[in-house]
């Protein structure tokens, strides 16, 4: 099974890259990284 490790890594990365391209290619675009940065800045905001 060890000889197929590179194939599994390639297939899993293909799924993630395909999902990223899908959310970025939508007509309105994606706000995925914007929402992550908003969450982080909200967490570290001064009180």
WOQUIQUI-V48262 format. One record per backbone hydrogen bond with DSSP energy under -0.5 kcal/mol. NH is the residue of the N-H (numbers start at 1). CO is the residue of the C=O. If there is no record, write none. Layout:
BEGIN
NH&CO / NH&CO
END
This chain:
BEGIN
4&1 / 5&2 / 8&4 / 9&5 / 10&6 / 11&7 / 12&8 / 13&9 / 14&10 / 15&11 / 16&12 / 17&13 / 18&14 / 19&15 / 20&16 / 21&17 / 22&18 / 23&19 / 24&20 / 25&21 / 29&26 / 35&31 / 36&32 / 37&33 / 38&34 / 39&35 / 40&36 / 41&37 / 42&38 / 43&39 / 44&40 / 45&42
END
